[in-house]
Amino acid sequence: MNEAKYNISGEDLVRDVLLVLRETFEGSPDGEGSIYLDRGIGVLSTLGELSAEQASQRFEGSTIAAHTEHLKFYVDRLVEFIEGRTAPVNWEDSWLIETVNEDEWAALRSSVERSYRSAAERLAAVTDWKPDRIGEAIAIIAHSAYHFGAIRQMAKRV
């Protein structure tokens, strides 16, 4: 396979990564197009429309609460890897929460928002975009988009 070499500036990479990350968590701005089918809707607004009871309903072996905790856990760990973490992660720990009461649900939603905002700040601060860091930033977006879609599909059924 013939490998082509492309160059992208760190500024362009950060701008685009943060744009997609923002749209995934906050939704697209009013009146603008969207990379998602449902304009203006993101992870945070979707979670905000659900009660703890709805988030705890089981669909095909999982719950919205479980996907939410897993999404937060993943974003937090990948940011740690971008910042140099080398210790292994027990990914099973990301699926420990399945059901929540109203207080736990409010706390989980708040922690997801904090994790997203922290990730955005930390990604914006990266100046040395090594290939591993680029891959991890893309993984945060792809993984977040997958779980956003799963949460949206489950939310339509509650």
C-alpha positions in Angstrom: 0.0 0.0 0.0 1.3 3.4 -1.0 1.3 5.6 2.1 0.6 9.3 1.5 1.9 11.8 3.9 -0.4 14.6 4.9 0.2 17.5 7.2 -2.3 19.2 9.3 -1.5 22.0 11.7 -2.0 21.4 15.4 -4.3 24.5 15.5 -6.5 23.0 12.7 -6.6 19.6 14.4 -7.6 21.1 17.8 -10.2 23.4 16.3 -11.9 20.5 14.4 -11.6 18.0 17.3 -13.2 20.6 19.7 -15.9 21.5 17.2 -17.0 17.8 16.9 -16.6 17.2 20.6 -18.7 20.3 21.4 -21.5 19.3 19.0 -21.5 15.7 20.4 -22.0 17.0 24.0 -23.8 20.3 23.5 -25.5 19.9 20.1 -25.2 22.2 17.1 -25.8 25.9 17.5 -29.2 27.2 16.6 -29.6 27.7 12.9 -26.5 25.8 11.9 -26.1 22.5 10.3 -25.2 19.4 12.2 -23.0 16.4 11.9 -25.8 14.5 13.6 -29.3 13.8 12.3 -31.0 15.6 15.2 -29.9 19.2 15.1 -29.3 21.1 18.3 -29.3 18.0 20.4 -26.3 16.6 22.3 -25.4 14.2 25.1 -26.1 16.8 27.8 -29.5 17.9 26.6 -30.5 14.3 26.0 -29.5 13.3 29.5 -31.2 16.3 30.9 -34.6 15.2 29.5 -34.5 11.9 31.3 -35.5 10.9 34.8 -33.5 8.5 37.0 -36.2 5.9 36.4 -36.0 6.3 32.7 -32.2 6.2 32.8 -32.3 2.9 34.8 -34.7 1.0 32.4 -32.9 -2.0 30.9 -32.8 -2.3 27.1 -31.1 -5.3 25.5 -28.9 -5.8 28.5 -27.9 -2.2 29.3 -29.3 1.1 30.6 -28.9 4.7 29.8 -27.2 5.2 33.2 -24.7 2.5 32.3 -23.9 4.0 28.9 -23.6 7.4 30.6 -21.1 6.2 33.3 -19.1 4.3 30.7 -18.9 7.4 28.4 -17.7 9.6 31.2 -15.2 7.0 32.4 -13.8 6.5 28.8 -13.4 10.3 28.2 -11.6 10.7 31.6 -9.2 7.8 30.9 -8.4 8.8 27.3 -7.6 12.3 28.5 -5.3 10.8 31.0 -3.6 8.8 28.3 -3.2 12.0 26.2 -1.5 13.5 29.2 0.9 10.6 29.5 -0.8 7.9 31.6 0.7 4.5 31.0 -0.9 2.4 33.7 -3.5 -0.1 32.5 -7.2 0.5 33.0 -9.7 -1.9 34.2 -12.4 -1.1 31.6 -14.9 -3.3 33.4 -15.0 -0.7 36.1 -16.7 1.6 33.6 -19.9 -0.6 33.5 -20.4 -0.8 37.3 -23.4 1.6 37.5 -26.6 0.3 36.0 -29.3 2.0 38.0 -29.5 5.3 39.7 -31.9 7.3 42.0 -32.6 10.9 41.3 -29.7 12.2 43.3 -27.3 9.8 41.7 -28.6 10.6 38.2 -28.2 14.4 38.8 -24.6 13.8 40.1 -23.8 11.5 37.1 -25.1 14.1 34.6 -23.1 16.8 36.3 -20.0 14.7 36.2 -20.4 14.0 32.5 -20.5 17.7 31.8 -17.4 18.3 34.0 -15.6 15.5 32.2 -16.5 16.9 28.8 -15.5 20.4 29.7 -12.2 19.2 31.3 -11.5 17.1 28.2 -12.1 20.1 25.9 -9.8 22.3 28.0 -7.1 19.7 28.2 -7.3 18.9 24.4 -7.0 22.7 23.7 -3.8 22.8 25.8 -2.0 20.1 23.9 0.8 21.5 21.8 2.6 18.3 20.8 0.3 16.3 18.6 2.1 13.0 18.4 0.4 10.2 16.4 -0.8 8.4 19.7 -2.4 11.7 20.9 -4.1 12.2 17.6 -5.5 8.7 17.7 -6.7 9.1 21.3 -8.4 12.4 20.5 -10.2 10.8 17.5 -11.1 7.8 19.7 -12.8 10.2 22.3 -14.9 11.6 19.5 -15.8 8.2 17.9 -16.5 6.5 21.2 -18.6 9.5 22.5 -20.6 9.5 19.2 -21.3 5.8 19.5 -22.6 6.0 23.0 -24.5 9.2 22.2 -26.3 7.3 19.5 -27.0 4.4 21.8 -28.4 6.7 24.5 -30.5 8.5 21.9 -32.0 5.2 20.7 -32.8 4.0 24.2 -34.2 7.4 25.1 -36.7 7.1 22.3 -38.0 4.0 23.9 -38.6 5.3 27.4 
